[in-house]
């Protein structure tokens, strides 16, 4: 399944959205890399296994399910979370890209690639696909909400 959507961070036509700087958004995304328990309900623990300039390998513990993922990133541009399939997890990839099409406009583009079917035919596959997409959207809205809280109040302790 491939799924992609945008969330507005800054929109000059919407006075209800508090504008953020790219650096504030980037710091929030890096906090998601370092402290994913704040962003992922059900995640009990995260171990950083290795780290380099633009790469972090992690072990994520969701109860008895253990997932290893690799996070790669380019400063102020994008973050990619990629997990391999195992007996407990289907694997997949999420890329979050910072986009500024015009001055004053700032968006996050969330792109998912998973082993789930795209739901091309009607039936149960389509229902599962739409349910997963709705869950991804909700999670991404929560991510932006947490990034805004961090920008306003600092990192949670």
C-alpha positions in Angstrom: 0.0 0.0 0.0 1.2 3.5 -0.9 -0.4 6.4 1.0 0.6 10.1 1.0 -0.9 13.2 2.5 0.0 16.8 3.5 -0.5 18.6 6.8 -0.2 22.4 6.8 2.2 23.8 9.4 2.0 27.4 8.2 -0.7 28.7 6.0 -0.9 32.5 5.5 -4.6 32.1 4.5 -5.5 30.5 7.8 -5.1 32.8 10.8 -5.9 30.0 13.2 -2.6 28.2 12.5 0.3 29.5 14.7 3.3 29.7 12.3 6.4 27.7 13.1 9.9 28.0 11.8 11.5 25.2 9.8 14.0 24.7 12.7 11.1 24.3 15.2 9.5 21.6 13.0 12.9 19.9 12.5 13.6 19.8 16.2 10.2 18.2 16.7 10.9 15.6 14.0 14.3 14.8 15.6 12.5 14.4 19.0 10.3 11.8 17.3 13.5 10.0 16.3 15.1 10.2 19.8 11.9 9.8 22.0 9.4 7.9 19.9 7.4 6.8 23.0 6.0 10.4 23.1 4.6 9.9 19.6 3.6 6.3 19.4 0.9 5.0 21.7 1.7 1.5 22.8 5.5 1.9 22.5 6.9 0.9 25.8 10.6 1.4 25.2 13.1 2.4 22.5 16.8 1.5 22.4 19.2 3.4 20.2 21.4 0.7 18.8 23.7 2.8 16.6 24.0 6.4 15.5 25.8 8.3 12.8 25.6 11.8 11.3 22.4 11.0 9.2 21.3 7.6 10.5 19.9 6.0 13.7 19.2 2.4 14.2 16.6 1.5 16.9 14.9 -1.4 18.7 11.2 -0.6 19.4 9.4 -2.6 22.1 5.6 -2.8 21.8 4.8 -5.3 24.6 6.0 -8.6 23.3 6.5 -7.3 19.7 10.0 -6.1 18.9 10.7 -4.1 15.8 14.0 -2.9 14.5 14.0 0.2 12.4 16.5 2.5 10.7 15.9 6.2 10.6 17.7 8.2 7.9 17.5 12.0 7.5 18.7 15.1 5.7 18.8 18.2 7.9 15.7 20.4 7.4 14.5 18.3 4.4 13.2 14.8 5.3 13.2 12.0 7.8 12.6 8.3 6.8 11.6 5.5 9.2 12.1 2.1 7.7 11.4 -1.3 9.4 12.0 -4.7 8.0 9.3 -7.3 8.1 9.5 -10.0 10.8 7.1 -12.5 12.4 5.5 -9.7 14.5 5.4 -6.9 12.0 4.7 -6.5 8.3 7.5 -3.9 7.8 7.2 -0.6 6.0 8.5 2.8 5.4 7.4 6.3 6.4 9.0 9.4 5.0 8.2 12.8 6.4 9.3 15.6 4.1 9.4 19.3 4.9 8.0 21.4 2.0 7.9 25.2 1.6 6.3 25.9 -1.8 5.9 29.6 -1.1 7.2 32.0 1.6 5.0 31.8 4.6 3.7 28.3 3.6 5.1 25.2 5.4 3.9 21.7 5.1 4.8 18.2 6.2 4.3 15.5 3.5 3.8 12.0 5.0 4.4 9.1 2.6 3.8 5.5 3.6 4.9 2.4 1.8 3.8 -0.9 3.3 3.3 -4.5 2.3 -0.5 -4.1 2.8 -2.5 -4.3 -0.5 -3.7 -0.9 -1.9 -7.3 -2.0 -1.8 -7.8 -1.8 -5.5 -10.7 -4.3 -5.5 -13.7 -3.8 -3.3 -14.2 -5.9 -0.2 -12.3 -6.6 3.0 -9.0 -5.4 1.5 -10.4 -2.0 0.8 -11.9 -1.7 4.2 -8.6 -2.6 5.9 -6.7 -0.2 3.6 -9.0 2.7 4.4 -8.9 1.9 8.2 -5.1 1.9 8.1 -5.0 5.2 6.1 -7.3 6.8 8.7 -5.1 5.6 11.5 -2.0 7.0 9.7 -3.7 10.4 9.3 -4.7 10.5 12.9 -1.2 9.6 14.0 0.3 12.2 11.8 -2.1 14.9 13.1 -0.9 13.9 16.6 2.7 14.2 15.5 2.1 17.8 14.4 0.2 18.5 17.6 3.1 17.3 19.6 5.6 19.3 17.5 3.5 22.4 18.2 3.5 21.7 21.9 7.3 21.2 21.9 7.7 24.5 20.0 5.5 26.3 22.5 6.6 24.7 25.8 9.8 22.8 25.2 10.3 19.1 25.3 8.2 17.0 27.6 10.1 15.6 30.6 
